[in-house]
């Protein structure tokens, strides 16, 4: 074969391979979307038959979310209240409402919140919400009720409730280890959990204990491991207010962006006291008295968060109306 023929053959082979790889390349480069919601438990007096779930809120939010052509919906815990009959039937009711998503072929992923922290609720959560490979979860890795999946160009990790500081370090090391041993590593890595990385002054409650600087040594390792694993964004719930912020580890070496999701139910919390001037927390957006859903758009090398908020009076389970949602300013998650 002469050089010209060989060159032509290589050219046609390259074109053929590009044709075969086109769907894969498109999957890696086309933007895709995650819808995120916060706590969906209601507050007494509850609507009859709600089983501790903010039924009307969820139906309205799902109706709005379906307008965005999302790949999945994620909830960061507290799916049903723990009072009355809700501990027995609440999670089943919450699962029932996901029929709206299943009919559209949209998967739902969740973590436990403090309302699901009772032992028998852990078993209910495992049965009703823990994903399996049979259900189509790709790249599934599990560790008790912590789990990770892979979707397109992102790894998503879901961290269980009430881990001790040492267990939090262990979780971060697990994420880092999984990412380091993968044959191909997705560009993005996200963590979803219920409790927050920081606590506004009067609430005295976060992942680490009562104060932002509790378990400082473990915090430093946790932040470093997540950063090394490629994590730049951590999504939480629990405090029933919209709070987007940047937080730096106690040693000042590693920074993450984090979101506390506004409630997807009728419980709202008051505006917190201001954090000290020398706080490790830099507030980017804050809103109280709202319900919201979030659309996180994943690009090849960036992520953008859009917040859609409606007034929430914190009293009834009637929920917002479709026309009440307004989009807040978009925020590009820092990737450095």
Buried (B, 14 or more C-beta within 10 A) or exposed (E): EEEEEEEEEEEEEEEEEEEEEEEEEEEEEEEBBBBBBBBBBBBEEBBEEBBBBBBBBBEBBBEBBBEBEBBBBBBBBBBBBBBBEBBBBBBBBBBBBBEBBEEEEBBBBBBBBBBBBEEEBBEBBEEBBBBEEEEEBEBBBBBEBBBBBBBBBBBBBBBBBEBEBEBBBBBBBBBBEBBEEEEEBBBBBBBBBBBBBBBBEEBEBBBBBEBBEBBBEBBBBBBBBBBBBBBBBBBBBBBBBBBBBBBBBBEEEBBBBBBBBBBBBBBBBEEBEEBEEEBBBEBBBBBBBBBBBBBBBBBEEBBBBBBBBBBBEBEBBEBBEEEBBEEBEEBEBEBE
